[in-house]
C-alpha cells in the first residue's frame, strides 16, 4: 500500500515538473524572442543548393 502511494506521488511530481518546464520555456521565448532572418538570409536560404535530399 505504501509503495503505491509513493509511486503516485512520484508521478504527480513528474507531471508538475513537466508543466513547470513548459511554462518556463514559454516565458523564456516571450522574454527573448527569436530575431527573424533578414532579407539577404532568406534569399541565401532560397538560392542555396540543397544536398540533404541526395
Secondary structure, DSSP 8 states (H G I E B T S, - for coil): -HHHHHHHHHHHHHHHHHHHHHHHHHHHHHHS------HHHHHHHHHS---TT-
